[in-house]
């Protein structure tokens, strides 16, 4: 098997490496000082400054692979496959905040892919546009404290239709990114029909974090770290009402969406972890 990078991959590796050398590594100390001096749950200004530079250099949304069916107009990434993006994720993983500089941070990457593949035009305009511009952050609420959530069919959060709205009740945790002050929307997975076929009981729905009934109970530590300014939250959803138009793809399609979303993300996480282990 040939493990040699293609000419295209080598070009992107060189561009990302050069940006890291010129802009990211020299500003690690700046990030740490700004983070320590201000509100720990607000992203340091240096990240926003570097995002603007990366965007101007075309090093932006590199994670989103090309897709003939869904790449329409402005809704597309840099045109890299997961294989071509993998070594870039490895390079970014060498600095904790680097992925955000290139608008390639989880869980936004997976969420943007969900909007790209499964969202309506209205959903894309309202949420995908500001996400792809790097103006807001997002969260993915699947894992629950009461059930083994690695099997998504176990999810118990309820999503019930009530006229032109859905009412959502449940408790989520390890909801990464909720602590970020720029986190504005969550994709929530729950059960819309517990009597349906096992893999068609679940749905995914959009919930603005400022919706009445959304309560962030606490930020959960991982090995003693709270991972500010993004964090991992426990979130209570009590009679949260959202428009029926916030449903993604349709009732009973949640497990299908989860399978499409989580696959590429696992590659991204693994490659970033390798990068982190290299320094």
C-alpha positions as CSV (number, residue, x, y, z in Angstrom):
1,X,0.0,0.0,0.0
2,X,1.3,3.5,-0.9
3,X,1.2,5.9,2.0
4,X,2.8,8.8,0.2
5,X,0.8,12.0,0.3
6,X,-0.6,13.3,-3.0
7,X,0.8,16.5,-4.5
8,X,-2.5,18.2,-3.4
9,X,-2.1,17.0,0.2
10,X,1.5,18.1,0.3
11,X,0.5,21.6,-0.8
12,X,-2.1,22.0,1.9
13,X,0.2,20.5,4.5
14,X,2.8,23.1,3.6
15,X,0.3,26.0,3.8
16,X,-1.1,24.9,7.2
17,X,2.4,24.3,8.5
18,X,3.6,27.7,7.4
19,X,0.6,29.4,9.0
20,X,1.1,27.5,12.3
21,X,4.8,28.5,12.2
22,X,4.1,32.2,11.5
23,X,0.9,32.9,13.4
24,X,-0.1,30.1,15.9
25,X,3.0,28.9,17.7
26,X,4.3,32.4,18.3
27,X,0.9,33.3,19.9
28,X,0.5,30.4,22.3
29,X,1.9,32.6,25.1
30,X,-0.5,35.4,24.1
31,X,-3.4,33.0,24.3
32,X,-2.5,31.8,27.7
33,X,-2.0,35.3,29.1
34,X,-5.3,36.6,27.7
35,X,-7.1,33.6,28.9
36,X,-5.7,34.0,32.4
37,X,-6.4,37.7,32.6
38,X,-10.0,37.7,31.4
39,X,-13.2,35.7,31.8
40,X,-12.1,32.1,31.3
41,X,-15.3,31.3,29.5
42,X,-14.7,33.9,26.8
43,X,-12.4,33.0,23.9
44,X,-9.3,35.1,24.0
45,X,-9.1,37.9,21.4
46,X,-6.0,36.4,19.8
47,X,-8.1,33.5,18.4
48,X,-10.5,35.9,16.7
49,X,-7.6,37.9,15.3
50,X,-6.0,34.8,13.9
51,X,-9.3,33.5,12.4
52,X,-9.5,36.6,10.3
53,X,-6.0,36.0,8.9
54,X,-6.7,32.3,8.2
55,X,-9.9,33.2,6.4
56,X,-8.1,35.7,4.2
57,X,-5.5,33.1,3.3
58,X,-8.1,30.6,2.3
59,X,-7.3,28.2,5.2
60,X,-10.9,27.9,6.2
61,X,-13.5,25.2,6.6
62,X,-11.0,22.7,5.3
63,X,-12.8,19.8,7.1
64,X,-15.9,19.7,4.8
65,X,-15.4,17.1,2.1
66,X,-16.8,17.7,-1.4
67,X,-20.2,16.3,-2.2
68,X,-21.8,16.6,-5.6
69,X,-25.3,16.5,-4.3
70,X,-24.9,19.1,-1.6
71,X,-22.2,21.5,-2.8
72,X,-24.4,24.2,-4.1
73,X,-23.4,27.8,-4.4
74,X,-21.6,29.0,-1.3
75,X,-22.4,25.8,0.8
76,X,-19.1,24.0,0.4
77,X,-15.8,23.6,2.0
78,X,-12.2,23.7,0.7
79,X,-12.7,20.6,-1.5
80,X,-10.6,18.2,0.6
81,X,-11.5,14.6,1.2
82,X,-11.3,13.1,4.7
83,X,-8.0,11.5,3.7
84,X,-6.6,14.8,2.5
85,X,-7.8,16.6,5.6
86,X,-6.5,14.1,8.1
87,X,-2.8,15.3,8.2
88,X,-4.0,18.9,8.5
89,X,-6.0,17.9,11.6
90,X,-2.9,16.3,13.0
91,X,-0.9,19.6,12.5
92,X,-3.7,21.6,14.2
93,X,-3.8,19.2,17.1
94,X,-0.4,20.3,18.2
95,X,-1.9,23.5,19.7
96,X,-5.1,23.3,21.7
97,X,-6.8,26.3,20.1
98,X,-5.5,25.9,16.5
99,X,-8.5,24.1,15.1
100,X,-10.7,27.0,16.0
101,X,-8.4,29.4,14.1
102,X,-9.2,27.6,10.9
103,X,-12.9,27.1,11.7
104,X,-12.3,23.4,12.0
105,X,-13.2,22.8,15.7
106,X,-15.5,20.1,17.0
107,X,-18.4,20.0,17.5
108,X,-18.9,22.7,14.9
109,X,-17.4,20.6,12.1
110,X,-19.8,17.7,12.6
111,X,-22.7,20.1,13.0
112,X,-21.9,22.0,9.9
113,X,-21.8,18.8,8.0
114,X,-25.2,17.9,9.4
115,X,-26.6,21.3,8.1
116,X,-24.8,20.8,4.8
117,X,-26.2,17.3,4.2
118,X,-29.5,17.3,5.9
119,X,-30.6,20.9,6.6
120,X,-33.3,22.9,4.7
121,X,-32.4,26.1,2.9
122,X,-33.9,28.1,5.8
123,X,-31.9,26.1,8.4
124,X,-28.7,26.7,6.4
125,X,-29.3,30.4,6.1
126,X,-30.0,30.8,9.8
127,X,-27.4,28.6,11.3
128,X,-24.9,27.2,8.7
129,X,-24.0,30.6,7.4
130,X,-22.8,32.1,10.7
131,X,-21.1,28.8,11.6
132,X,-19.2,28.7,8.3
133,X,-18.3,32.4,8.8
134,X,-17.0,31.6,12.2
135,X,-19.3,34.0,13.9
136,X,-21.0,31.6,16.3
137,X,-20.3,28.2,17.9
138,X,-22.6,25.2,18.4
139,X,-23.1,22.0,20.4
140,X,-24.3,18.5,19.9
141,X,-26.5,17.1,22.7
142,X,-26.7,13.3,22.5
143,X,-25.1,11.7,25.6
144,X,-27.3,11.2,28.7
145,X,-26.4,10.4,32.3
146,X,-29.1,7.8,32.7
147,X,-28.3,5.5,29.8
148,X,-25.4,4.0,28.0
149,X,-25.3,6.6,25.2
150,X,-22.6,5.0,23.0
151,X,-25.6,3.2,21.6
152,X,-27.7,6.0,20.3
153,X,-30.9,3.9,20.4
154,X,-30.8,4.1,24.2
155,X,-31.4,7.9,24.2
156,X,-34.4,8.8,26.4
157,X,-34.9,12.5,25.9
158,X,-38.4,13.0,24.5
159,X,-39.3,15.1,21.4
160,X,-43.1,15.4,21.2
161,X,-45.1,17.2,18.5
162,X,-47.6,19.8,19.8
163,X,-49.3,21.7,16.9
164,X,-46.7,23.8,15.1
165,X,-44.1,23.1,17.8
166,X,-42.1,20.3,19.3
167,X,-41.7,20.0,23.1
168,X,-38.4,18.6,24.4
169,X,-37.7,17.1,27.8
170,X,-34.6,15.4,29.0
171,X,-31.1,15.7,30.5
172,X,-27.9,15.7,28.6
173,X,-24.3,15.7,29.7
174,X,-20.8,15.9,28.2
175,X,-22.3,18.5,25.9
176,X,-19.0,19.9,24.5
177,X,-18.8,23.6,23.7
178,X,-21.9,24.7,25.7
179,X,-19.7,26.8,27.9
180,X,-18.4,29.0,25.0
181,X,-20.0,32.4,25.1
182,X,-20.4,32.2,21.3
183,X,-22.4,28.9,21.4
184,X,-25.8,29.8,20.1
185,X,-27.5,26.6,18.9
186,X,-27.5,22.9,19.8
187,X,-28.5,19.9,17.7
188,X,-30.4,17.7,20.2
189,X,-31.0,14.0,19.7
190,X,-34.1,12.4,21.3
191,X,-37.0,10.0,20.8
192,X,-39.9,11.2,18.9
193,X,-41.7,7.8,18.7
194,X,-40.6,5.2,21.2
195,X,-43.0,2.7,19.6
196,X,-41.4,2.8,16.2
197,X,-38.8,0.4,14.8
198,X,-35.6,0.5,17.0
199,X,-33.5,2.7,14.7
200,X,-36.4,5.0,13.7
201,X,-37.5,6.1,17.1
202,X,-34.9,8.9,17.3
203,X,-35.0,12.4,15.8
204,X,-32.6,15.4,15.8
205,X,-33.9,18.9,16.3
206,X,-32.4,22.4,16.5
207,X,-32.6,24.1,19.9
208,X,-31.3,27.7,20.4
209,X,-29.5,27.8,23.7
210,X,-31.5,30.9,24.8
211,X,-34.8,29.0,24.4
212,X,-36.9,29.0,27.6
213,X,-36.4,25.8,29.5
214,X,-32.7,25.2,28.5
215,X,-30.7,25.2,31.7
216,X,-27.0,24.7,31.9
217,X,-26.6,23.0,35.3
218,X,-22.8,22.7,35.5
219,X,-19.5,22.3,33.6
220,X,-18.1,18.8,34.0
221,X,-14.3,18.3,34.6
222,X,-12.2,15.8,32.6
223,X,-9.2,14.6,34.6
224,X,-9.6,17.7,36.7
225,X,-9.7,20.1,33.8
226,X,-12.8,22.1,32.9
227,X,-11.6,22.8,29.3
228,X,-12.6,26.5,29.4
229,X,-13.5,28.4,27.4
230,X,-15.5,25.6,25.7
231,X,-16.2,23.0,28.4
232,X,-18.5,20.0,28.7
233,X,-21.8,20.8,30.2
234,X,-24.7,19.0,31.9
235,X,-27.9,20.5,30.3
236,X,-31.5,20.2,31.5
237,X,-34.2,20.5,28.9
238,X,-37.6,21.2,30.6
239,X,-40.6,21.7,28.3
240,X,-38.4,23.4,25.7
241,X,-40.6,24.5,22.8
242,X,-39.2,25.1,19.3
243,X,-40.9,25.5,15.9
244,X,-41.7,22.3,14.0
245,X,-39.5,23.7,11.2
246,X,-36.5,23.0,13.5
247,X,-36.7,19.3,12.9
248,X,-33.8,18.0,10.9
249,X,-34.6,15.8,7.8
250,X,-37.8,14.5,9.4
251,X,-39.1,12.5,12.4
252,X,-37.4,9.1,12.8
253,X,-34.2,10.1,10.9
254,X,-32.1,10.9,14.0
255,X,-30.1,7.7,14.1
256,X,-29.4,8.0,10.4
257,X,-28.1,11.5,10.8
258,X,-25.9,10.4,13.8
259,X,-24.3,7.7,11.7
260,X,-23.5,10.2,9.0
261,X,-22.2,12.9,11.4
262,X,-20.0,10.9,13.8
263,X,-18.0,8.9,11.2
264,X,-15.8,11.8,9.9
265,X,-15.6,13.3,13.3
266,X,-13.8,10.2,14.7
267,X,-11.1,10.6,12.1
268,X,-10.7,14.3,13.0
269,X,-10.4,13.6,16.7
270,X,-7.9,10.7,16.2
271,X,-5.7,12.8,14.0
272,X,-5.8,15.8,16.4
273,X,-4.9,13.5,19.3
274,X,-1.9,12.2,17.3
275,X,-0.8,15.8,16.8
276,X,-1.2,16.5,20.5
277,X,0.9,13.5,21.4
278,X,3.7,14.6,19.1
279,X,4.5,17.7,21.2
